[in-house]
Amino acid sequence: MNTHLDHRNPLVFDTHELGRRPGAMQRLSRTIDAPKDLGIQGVIAVPEGAPVELELRLESVMEGVLVTGTARASAKGECVRCLEPLDHEVDADFQEMFSYPDADDRGRVKAEPADDAEEDEDRLYLEDGLFDLEPVLRDAVVLALPMQPVCQEDCEGLCSECGVRLSDEPGHHHDAVDIRWAALQGLAGTIQDGEKDEMSGAEAGVDEKQEK
């Protein structure tokens, strides 16, 4: 099988040192630049090019290589309550099996190539001893990130009237008038104005009588 993976890609790893010896193990540490769109788009993500620290353990088993690891990075996003920018430390654990393309589930070499339609679409394979960690890393980081990030757990958000950040102004409030009473208040004002006019008219009538 000809490989299309590039060993120069920092997220492509070589397992040739392990050989196909069940029980063989290798530990790797690598810091790579974050690929594009590593996170939840429009919510929170690790910026492209930011450092991602990888700690990996590669174990040779009958059917392939079991990869267990941790990814650490700093993600940036926006608080869903007050819209302030925030940083979030990512600590994502993952484990994935990369299978030998010529072995069945019990690690035995297949007598005949399997029909592509019958293969498990979710299974990942080694290609000439190489594997690409990027899809595993993406899944792990997304699962480790908050779907609704907040700058602090008790963030009060923004004032719905003026948009001020409530955490910056404790006790902030507006004297709001219930719209259900606004019409009655207007009617009351009209009645009061009418009463004043009537009183003014009555006083004028009294004055005219007194002059006569």
Buried (B, 14 or more C-beta within 10 A) or exposed (E): EEEEBEEEBBBBBBBEEBEBEEEBEBEEEBEBBBBEEBBBEEBBBBBEEBEBEBBBBBBBBBBBBBBEBBBBBBBBBBBBBBEBEBEBEBEBEBEBBBBBBEBBEEBEEEEEEEEEEEEEEEEBBBBBBBBBBBEBBBEBBBEBBBEEBBBEEEBBBBBEEEEEBBBEEEEBEEEEEEEEEEEEEEEEEEEEEEEEEEEEEEEEEEEEEEEE
